[in-house]
Amino acid sequence: MSNDHIYRLLKLVVWLLGRIPVGVADFCADFLGLLWFKMDKRHRQVTLQNIAHAFGGQMNPLQIEMMAKQAFKNIARIPFEITWSWRLDLEELLSHVTVRGIEHVENAHAKGRGVIVVSCHMGNFEMLLQAIYETGLKGYGVYRRLDFEPLERFTKKVRQRVGVGLIPIIGASNRVDTILSQGGIVGTMLDQSVDWYKGVFVDFFGRPACTNKGLAMIALRTKAPVIPLYTVRKNRKYLIEFLPEIPRVETNDEIKDLEINTQNYSTAIESMVREYPDQYFWVHNRWKTKNSCPWPRTCENN
Protein backbone atom coordinates (compact mmCIF):
# COMPACT_ATOMS: atom_id res chain seq x y z
CA MET A 1 0.00 0.00 0.00
CA SER A 2 1.42 3.39 -0.97
CA ASN A 3 1.94 6.21 1.51
CA ASP A 4 -0.82 8.17 -0.20
CA HIS A 5 -3.30 5.33 0.32
CA ILE A 6 -2.23 4.98 3.94
CA TYR A 7 -2.69 8.72 4.41
CA ARG A 8 -6.25 8.54 3.08
CA LEU A 9 -6.99 5.59 5.33
CA LEU A 10 -5.57 7.50 8.27
CA LYS A 11 -7.86 10.44 7.52
CA LEU A 12 -10.83 8.07 7.41
CA VAL A 13 -9.89 6.60 10.79
CA VAL A 14 -9.52 10.10 12.23
CA TRP A 15 -12.92 11.07 10.82
CA LEU A 16 -14.56 8.01 12.40
CA LEU A 17 -12.87 8.47 15.78
CA GLY A 18 -13.86 12.15 15.77
CA ARG A 19 -17.54 11.12 15.64
CA ILE A 20 -17.36 9.13 18.88
CA PRO A 21 -19.33 10.93 21.65
CA VAL A 22 -17.03 12.71 24.08
CA GLY A 23 -18.05 10.64 27.09
CA VAL A 24 -17.53 7.37 25.22
CA ALA A 25 -14.17 8.54 23.84
CA ASP A 26 -12.92 9.49 27.30
CA PHE A 27 -14.03 6.13 28.68
CA CYS A 28 -12.20 4.33 25.86
CA ALA A 29 -9.08 6.42 26.41
CA ASP A 30 -9.05 5.69 30.14
CA PHE A 31 -9.56 1.97 29.51
CA LEU A 32 -6.76 1.87 26.92
CA GLY A 33 -4.50 3.89 29.20
CA LEU A 34 -4.97 1.42 32.05
CA LEU A 35 -4.50 -1.52 29.68
CA TRP A 36 -1.28 0.08 28.42
CA PHE A 37 -0.14 0.56 32.03
CA LYS A 38 -0.74 -3.12 32.75
CA MET A 39 0.81 -4.52 29.57
CA ASP A 40 3.84 -2.24 29.05
CA LYS A 41 6.22 -3.25 31.82
CA ARG A 42 9.13 -1.08 30.63
CA HIS A 43 7.23 2.22 30.50
CA ARG A 44 5.31 1.34 33.67
CA GLN A 45 8.56 0.90 35.58
CA VAL A 46 10.04 4.08 34.13
CA THR A 47 6.94 6.04 35.14
CA LEU A 48 6.78 4.62 38.66
CA GLN A 49 10.49 5.26 39.19
CA ASN A 50 10.27 8.82 37.84
CA ILE A 51 7.36 9.75 40.10
CA ALA A 52 8.97 8.03 43.09
CA HIS A 53 12.20 10.00 42.59
CA ALA A 54 10.30 13.27 42.18
CA PHE A 55 7.67 12.88 44.90
CA GLY A 56 8.71 9.83 46.92
CA GLY A 57 9.03 11.88 50.08
CA GLN A 58 5.49 13.22 49.70
CA MET A 59 3.60 10.20 48.37
CA ASN A 60 3.14 6.61 49.48
CA PRO A 61 3.42 3.74 46.96
CA LEU A 62 -0.33 3.64 46.36
CA GLN A 63 -0.43 7.37 45.53
CA ILE A 64 2.55 6.96 43.22
CA GLU A 65 0.80 4.14 41.37
CA MET A 66 -2.42 6.17 41.09
CA MET A 67 -0.53 9.09 39.56
CA ALA A 68 1.29 6.76 37.18
CA LYS A 69 -2.01 5.34 35.97
CA GLN A 70 -3.35 8.86 35.49
CA ALA A 71 -0.31 9.73 33.39
CA PHE A 72 -1.03 6.78 31.09
CA LYS A 73 -4.69 7.75 30.81
CA ASN A 74 -3.78 11.36 30.02
CA ILE A 75 -1.53 10.30 27.16
CA ALA A 76 -4.18 7.90 25.84
CA ARG A 77 -6.66 10.78 25.66
CA ILE A 78 -4.49 12.84 23.30
CA PRO A 79 -5.30 10.98 20.03
CA PHE A 80 -9.02 10.97 20.89
CA GLU A 81 -8.90 14.71 21.54
CA ILE A 82 -7.00 15.36 18.33
CA THR A 83 -9.59 13.47 16.25
CA TRP A 84 -12.39 15.29 18.08
CA SER A 85 -10.79 18.72 17.55
CA TRP A 86 -10.19 17.97 13.87
CA ARG A 87 -13.93 18.07 13.14
CA LEU A 88 -14.32 21.50 14.76
CA ASP A 89 -13.87 24.72 12.85
CA LEU A 90 -11.23 27.12 14.19
CA GLU A 91 -13.66 29.35 16.07
CA GLU A 92 -15.31 26.39 17.76
CA LEU A 93 -11.95 24.87 18.64
CA LEU A 94 -10.71 28.09 20.22
CA SER A 95 -13.90 28.31 22.29
CA HIS A 96 -12.57 25.35 24.29
CA VAL A 97 -9.24 27.11 24.95
CA THR A 98 -8.50 29.75 27.58
CA VAL A 99 -5.19 31.57 27.10
CA ARG A 100 -3.73 33.59 29.95
CA GLY A 101 -0.61 35.70 30.35
CA ILE A 102 -0.41 37.09 26.80
CA GLU A 103 0.82 40.33 28.37
CA HIS A 104 4.12 38.57 29.15
CA VAL A 105 4.60 37.84 25.45
CA GLU A 106 3.66 41.40 24.52
CA ASN A 107 6.15 42.85 27.02
CA ALA A 108 8.89 40.55 25.73
CA HIS A 109 8.06 41.32 22.10
CA ALA A 110 8.37 45.04 22.77
CA LYS A 111 12.12 44.52 23.25
CA GLY A 112 12.43 44.02 19.50
CA ARG A 113 14.29 40.71 19.56
CA GLY A 114 11.45 38.33 18.83
CA VAL A 115 10.26 35.87 21.49
CA ILE A 116 11.23 32.30 22.38
CA VAL A 117 8.55 30.25 24.13
CA VAL A 118 9.68 27.20 26.10
CA SER A 119 7.28 24.48 27.15
CA CYS A 120 7.04 20.80 28.13
CA HIS A 121 4.99 17.67 27.50
CA MET A 122 2.12 18.29 29.87
CA GLY A 123 -1.64 18.05 29.44
CA ASN A 124 -2.56 17.89 25.76
CA PHE A 125 0.62 19.59 24.56
CA GLU A 126 -0.68 19.43 20.98
CA MET A 127 -2.89 22.39 21.95
CA LEU A 128 0.08 24.70 22.60
CA LEU A 129 0.15 26.07 19.06
CA GLN A 130 -3.27 27.58 19.72
CA ALA A 131 -1.63 29.80 22.34
CA ILE A 132 0.95 31.09 19.86
CA TYR A 133 -1.86 31.82 17.42
CA GLU A 134 -3.72 33.82 20.09
CA THR A 135 -0.77 36.20 20.55
CA GLY A 136 -1.43 37.67 17.10
CA LEU A 137 2.26 37.37 16.23
CA LYS A 138 3.71 35.32 13.40
CA GLY A 139 4.43 32.08 15.18
CA TYR A 140 6.45 28.93 14.59
CA GLY A 141 6.97 25.69 16.48
CA VAL A 142 10.16 23.65 16.44
CA TYR A 143 9.32 19.96 16.19
CA ARG A 144 10.82 16.54 15.59
CA ARG A 145 9.71 14.94 12.32
CA LEU A 146 7.96 11.56 12.52
CA ASP A 147 9.58 8.65 10.69
CA PHE A 148 6.26 7.34 9.32
CA GLU A 149 5.52 9.67 6.38
CA PRO A 150 1.68 9.39 6.30
CA LEU A 151 1.46 10.15 10.03
CA GLU A 152 3.99 12.98 9.67
CA ARG A 153 1.92 14.44 6.84
CA PHE A 154 -1.33 14.31 8.81
CA THR A 155 0.17 15.52 12.09
CA LYS A 156 1.76 18.47 10.31
CA LYS A 157 -1.58 19.37 8.76
CA VAL A 158 -3.30 19.27 12.16
CA ARG A 159 -0.64 21.39 13.80
CA GLN A 160 -0.66 24.03 11.07
CA ARG A 161 -4.43 24.53 10.98
CA VAL A 162 -4.17 27.68 13.12
CA GLY A 163 -1.59 29.24 10.80
CA VAL A 164 1.46 28.52 12.95
CA GLY A 165 4.49 27.39 10.94
CA LEU A 166 6.58 24.33 11.76
CA ILE A 167 10.37 24.06 11.78
CA PRO A 168 12.05 20.62 11.81
CA ILE A 169 14.49 20.52 14.71
CA ILE A 170 17.36 19.28 12.53
CA GLY A 171 19.00 22.34 11.02
CA ALA A 172 16.57 24.73 12.74
CA SER A 173 19.12 27.14 14.18
CA ASN A 174 19.61 29.51 11.23
CA ARG A 175 15.91 29.70 10.44
CA VAL A 176 15.07 30.42 14.07
CA ASP A 177 17.63 33.24 14.08
CA THR A 178 15.98 34.76 11.01
CA ILE A 179 12.47 34.50 12.46
CA LEU A 180 13.52 36.12 15.72
CA SER A 181 15.32 38.93 13.90
CA GLN A 182 12.02 39.64 12.12
CA GLY A 183 10.11 39.85 15.40
CA GLY A 184 8.53 36.40 15.24
CA ILE A 185 7.73 34.01 18.06
CA VAL A 186 9.24 30.53 18.19
CA GLY A 187 8.06 27.75 20.52
CA THR A 188 10.00 24.66 21.56
CA MET A 189 9.99 21.85 24.13
CA LEU A 190 12.83 21.36 26.60
CA ASP A 191 11.98 18.36 28.76
CA GLN A 192 13.40 15.42 26.81
CA SER A 193 16.65 13.59 27.47
CA VAL A 194 19.43 14.10 24.91
CA ASP A 195 22.84 12.53 24.37
CA TRP A 196 25.66 14.07 26.39
CA TYR A 197 27.23 15.85 23.41
CA LYS A 198 23.96 17.68 22.63
CA GLY A 199 23.32 19.07 26.07
CA VAL A 200 24.40 20.13 29.51
CA PHE A 201 23.49 18.47 32.79
CA VAL A 202 21.08 20.42 34.97
CA ASP A 203 19.17 19.65 38.14
CA PHE A 204 15.64 18.41 37.40
CA PHE A 205 13.71 17.13 40.40
CA GLY A 206 16.94 16.65 42.32
CA ARG A 207 18.75 14.56 39.69
CA PRO A 208 21.16 15.49 36.87
CA ALA A 209 19.26 15.49 33.57
CA CYS A 210 21.04 16.01 30.26
CA THR A 211 19.16 18.85 28.58
CA ASN A 212 19.42 20.29 25.09
CA LYS A 213 21.70 23.34 25.12
CA GLY A 214 20.35 24.69 21.83
CA LEU A 215 17.74 26.94 23.41
CA ALA A 216 20.30 28.66 25.63
CA MET A 217 22.67 29.06 22.68
CA ILE A 218 20.00 30.75 20.57
CA ALA A 219 18.83 32.98 23.42
CA LEU A 220 22.37 34.10 24.19
CA ARG A 221 23.18 34.67 20.52
CA THR A 222 20.01 36.53 19.56
CA LYS A 223 19.22 38.17 22.93
CA ALA A 224 15.62 37.05 22.44
CA PRO A 225 13.61 36.89 25.69
CA VAL A 226 12.39 33.45 26.82
CA ILE A 227 8.83 32.95 28.07
CA PRO A 228 7.59 29.72 29.73
CA LEU A 229 4.29 28.19 28.58
CA TYR A 230 2.22 25.26 29.76
CA THR A 231 -1.19 23.71 29.15
CA VAL A 232 -3.45 21.59 31.34
CA ARG A 233 -6.80 20.01 30.55
CA LYS A 234 -10.05 19.61 32.41
CA ASN A 235 -12.46 17.48 30.42
CA ARG A 236 -12.43 19.06 26.94
CA LYS A 237 -11.43 22.52 28.21
CA TYR A 238 -7.79 23.62 28.01
CA LEU A 239 -6.03 26.23 30.08
CA ILE A 240 -2.91 27.55 28.35
CA GLU A 241 -0.80 30.05 30.26
CA PHE A 242 2.27 32.14 29.46
CA LEU A 243 4.42 32.95 32.50
CA PRO A 244 6.81 35.87 33.16
CA GLU A 245 10.06 36.07 31.22
CA ILE A 246 13.02 34.03 32.45
CA PRO A 247 15.88 36.55 32.87
CA ARG A 248 18.89 35.84 30.68
CA VAL A 249 22.18 35.38 32.54
CA GLU A 250 25.49 36.40 30.91
CA THR A 251 28.81 36.00 32.75
CA ASN A 252 31.29 36.05 29.82
CA ASP A 253 31.92 32.35 30.50
CA GLU A 254 30.34 30.50 27.57
CA ILE A 255 30.03 27.13 29.29
CA LYS A 256 28.76 28.64 32.50
CA ASP A 257 26.19 30.72 30.61
CA LEU A 258 24.86 27.64 28.83
CA GLU A 259 24.60 25.77 32.13
CA ILE A 260 22.97 28.55 34.13
CA ASN A 261 20.41 29.51 31.52
CA THR A 262 19.50 25.92 30.70
CA GLN A 263 19.13 25.30 34.43
CA ASN A 264 16.79 28.28 34.73
CA TYR A 265 14.64 27.01 31.87
CA SER A 266 14.49 23.55 33.43
CA THR A 267 13.62 25.02 36.82
CA ALA A 268 10.70 26.86 35.23
CA ILE A 269 9.50 23.60 33.70
CA GLU A 270 9.87 21.78 37.00
CA SER A 271 7.73 24.40 38.74
CA MET A 272 5.00 23.92 36.12
CA VAL A 273 5.12 20.15 36.56
CA ARG A 274 4.95 20.45 40.34
CA GLU A 275 1.77 22.49 39.93
CA TYR A 276 0.07 19.78 37.82
CA PRO A 277 2.12 16.58 38.31
CA ASP A 278 -0.70 14.23 37.30
CA GLN A 279 -0.71 15.71 33.77
CA TYR A 280 2.99 15.35 33.04
CA PHE A 281 4.60 12.96 30.53
CA TRP A 282 6.23 10.71 33.13
CA VAL A 283 6.61 7.76 30.72
CA HIS A 284 9.72 9.37 29.21
CA ASN A 285 13.05 8.41 30.77
CA ARG A 286 14.16 11.99 31.42
CA TRP A 287 17.29 10.86 33.27
CA LYS A 288 18.42 8.25 30.74
CA THR A 289 21.75 9.92 29.89
CA LYS A 290 24.20 9.51 32.73
CA ASN A 291 26.74 12.10 33.77
CA SER A 292 30.23 10.59 33.88
CA CYS A 293 31.82 13.87 34.96
CA PRO A 294 31.79 15.58 38.38
CA TRP A 295 28.34 17.02 39.06
CA PRO A 296 27.17 19.69 38.40
CA ARG A 297 29.72 20.68 35.74
CA THR A 298 29.12 19.42 32.22
CA CYS A 299 31.45 17.08 30.34
CA GLU A 300 32.25 19.98 28.01
CA ASN A 301 34.65 21.27 30.62
CA ASN A 302 36.95 18.26 30.26
C-alpha positions in Angstrom: 0.0 0.0 0.0 1.4 3.4 -1.0 1.9 6.2 1.5 -0.8 8.2 -0.2 -3.3 5.3 0.3 -2.2 5.0 3.9 -2.7 8.7 4.4 -6.2 8.5 3.1 -7.0 5.6 5.3 -5.6 7.5 8.3 -7.9 10.4 7.5 -10.8 8.1 7.4 -9.9 6.6 10.8 -9.5 10.1 12.2 -12.9 11.1 10.8 -14.6 8.0 12.4 -12.9 8.5 15.8 -13.9 12.1 15.8 -17.5 11.1 15.6 -17.4 9.1 18.9 -19.3 10.9 21.6 -17.0 12.7 24.1 -18.0 10.6 27.1 -17.5 7.4 25.2 -14.2 8.5 23.8 -12.9 9.5 27.3 -14.0 6.1 28.7 -12.2 4.3 25.9 -9.1 6.4 26.4 -9.1 5.7 30.1 -9.6 2.0 29.5 -6.8 1.9 26.9 -4.5 3.9 29.2 -5.0 1.4 32.1 -4.5 -1.5 29.7 -1.3 0.1 28.4 -0.1 0.6 32.0 -0.7 -3.1 32.7 0.8 -4.5 29.6 3.8 -2.2 29.0 6.2 -3.2 31.8 9.1 -1.1 30.6 7.2 2.2 30.5 5.3 1.3 33.7 8.6 0.9 35.6 10.0 4.1 34.1 6.9 6.0 35.1 6.8 4.6 38.7 10.5 5.3 39.2 10.3 8.8 37.8 7.4 9.7 40.1 9.0 8.0 43.1 12.2 10.0 42.6 10.3 13.3 42.2 7.7 12.9 44.9 8.7 9.8 46.9 9.0 11.9 50.1 5.5 13.2 49.7 3.6 10.2 48.4 3.1 6.6 49.5 3.4 3.7 47.0 -0.3 3.6 46.4 -0.4 7.4 45.5 2.5 7.0 43.2 0.8 4.1 41.4 -2.4 6.2 41.1 -0.5 9.1 39.6 1.3 6.8 37.2 -2.0 5.3 36.0 -3.3 8.9 35.5 -0.3 9.7 33.4 -1.0 6.8 31.1 -4.7 7.8 30.8 -3.8 11.4 30.0 -1.5 10.3 27.2 -4.2 7.9 25.8 -6.7 10.8 25.7 -4.5 12.8 23.3 -5.3 11.0 20.0 -9.0 11.0 20.9 -8.9 14.7 21.5 -7.0 15.4 18.3 -9.6 13.5 16.3 -12.4 15.3 18.1 -10.8 18.7 17.5 -10.2 18.0 13.9 -13.9 18.1 13.1 -14.3 21.5 14.8 -13.9 24.7 12.8 -11.2 27.1 14.2 -13.7 29.3 16.1 -15.3 26.4 17.8 -11.9 24.9 18.6 -10.7 28.1 20.2 -13.9 28.3 22.3 -12.6 25.4 24.3 -9.2 27.1 24.9 -8.5 29.7 27.6 -5.2 31.6 27.1 -3.7 33.6 30.0 -0.6 35.7 30.3 -0.4 37.1 26.8 0.8 40.3 28.4 4.1 38.6 29.2 4.6 37.8 25.4 3.7 41.4 24.5 6.2 42.9 27.0 8.9 40.6 25.7 8.1 41.3 22.1 8.4 45.0 22.8 12.1 44.5 23.3 12.4 44.0 19.5 14.3 40.7 19.6 11.4 38.3 18.8 10.3 35.9 21.5 11.2 32.3 22.4 8.6 30.2 24.1 9.7 27.2 26.1 7.3 24.5 27.1 7.0 20.8 28.1 5.0 17.7 27.5 2.1 18.3 29.9 -1.6 18.0 29.4 -2.6 17.9 25.8 0.6 19.6 24.6 -0.7 19.4 21.0 -2.9 22.4 21.9 0.1 24.7 22.6 0.2 26.1 19.1 -3.3 27.6 19.7 -1.6 29.8 22.3 1.0 31.1 19.9 -1.9 31.8 17.4 -3.7 33.8 20.1 -0.8 36.2 20.5 -1.4 37.7 17.1 2.3 37.4 16.2 3.7 35.3 13.4 4.4 32.1 15.2 6.4 28.9 14.6 7.0 25.7 16.5 10.2 23.6 16.4 9.3 20.0 16.2 10.8 16.5 15.6 9.7 14.9 12.3 8.0 11.6 12.5 9.6 8.7 10.7 6.3 7.3 9.3 5.5 9.7 6.4 1.7 9.4 6.3 1.5 10.2 10.0 4.0 13.0 9.7 1.9 14.4 6.8 -1.3 14.3 8.8 0.2 15.5 12.1 1.8 18.5 10.3 -1.6 19.4 8.8 -3.3 19.3 12.2 -0.6 21.4 13.8 -0.7 24.0 11.1 -4.4 24.5 11.0 -4.2 27.7 13.1 -1.6 29.2 10.8 1.5 28.5 12.9 4.5 27.4 10.9 6.6 24.3 11.8 10.4 24.1 11.8 12.0 20.6 11.8 14.5 20.5 14.7 17.4 19.3 12.5 19.0 22.3 11.0 16.6 24.7 12.7 19.1 27.1 14.2 19.6 29.5 11.2 15.9 29.7 10.4 15.1 30.4 14.1 17.6 33.2 14.1 16.0 34.8 11.0 12.5 34.5 12.5 13.5 36.1 15.7 15.3 38.9 13.9 12.0 39.6 12.1 10.1 39.8 15.4 8.5 36.4 15.2 7.7 34.0 18.1 9.2 30.5 18.2 8.1 27.8 20.5 10.0 24.7 21.6 10.0 21.8 24.1 12.8 21.4 26.6 12.0 18.4 28.8 13.4 15.4 26.8 16.7 13.6 27.5 19.4 14.1 24.9 22.8 12.5 24.4 25.7 14.1 26.4 27.2 15.8 23.4 24.0 17.7 22.6 23.3 19.1 26.1 24.4 20.1 29.5 23.5 18.5 32.8 21.1 20.4 35.0 19.2 19.6 38.1 15.6 18.4 37.4 13.7 17.1 40.4 16.9 16.7 42.3 18.8 14.6 39.7 21.2 15.5 36.9 19.3 15.5 33.6 21.0 16.0 30.3 19.2 18.9 28.6 19.4 20.3 25.1 21.7 23.3 25.1 20.3 24.7 21.8 17.7 26.9 23.4 20.3 28.7 25.6 22.7 29.1 22.7 20.0 30.8 20.6 18.8 33.0 23.4 22.4 34.1 24.2 23.2 34.7 20.5 20.0 36.5 19.6 19.2 38.2 22.9 15.6 37.1 22.4 13.6 36.9 25.7 12.4 33.5 26.8 8.8 33.0 28.1 7.6 29.7 29.7 4.3 28.2 28.6 2.2 25.3 29.8 -1.2 23.7 29.1 -3.5 21.6 31.3 -6.8 20.0 30.5 -10.0 19.6 32.4 -12.5 17.5 30.4 -12.4 19.1 26.9 -11.4 22.5 28.2 -7.8 23.6 28.0 -6.0 26.2 30.1 -2.9 27.5 28.4 -0.8 30.1 30.3 2.3 32.1 29.5 4.4 33.0 32.5 6.8 35.9 33.2 10.1 36.1 31.2 13.0 34.0 32.4 15.9 36.5 32.9 18.9 35.8 30.7 22.2 35.4 32.5 25.5 36.4 30.9 28.8 36.0 32.7 31.3 36.0 29.8 31.9 32.3 30.5 30.3 30.5 27.6 30.0 27.1 29.3 28.8 28.6 32.5 26.2 30.7 30.6 24.9 27.6 28.8 24.6 25.8 32.1 23.0 28.5 34.1 20.4 29.5 31.5 19.5 25.9 30.7 19.1 25.3 34.4 16.8 28.3 34.7 14.6 27.0 31.9 14.5 23.5 33.4 13.6 25.0 36.8 10.7 26.9 35.2 9.5 23.6 33.7 9.9 21.8 37.0 7.7 24.4 38.7 5.0 23.9 36.1 5.1 20.1 36.6 4.9 20.5 40.3 1.8 22.5 39.9 0.1 19.8 37.8 2.1 16.6 38.3 -0.7 14.2 37.3 -0.7 15.7 33.8 3.0 15.4 33.0 4.6 13.0 30.5 6.2 10.7 33.1 6.6 7.8 30.7 9.7 9.4 29.2 13.1 8.4 30.8 14.2 12.0 31.4 17.3 10.9 33.3 18.4 8.2 30.7 21.7 9.9 29.9 24.2 9.5 32.7 26.7 12.1 33.8 30.2 10.6 33.9 31.8 13.9 35.0 31.8 15.6 38.4 28.3 17.0 39.1 27.2 19.7 38.4 29.7 20.7 35.7 29.1 19.4 32.2 31.5 17.1 30.3 32.2 20.0 28.0 34.7 21.3 30.6 36.9 18.3 30.3 
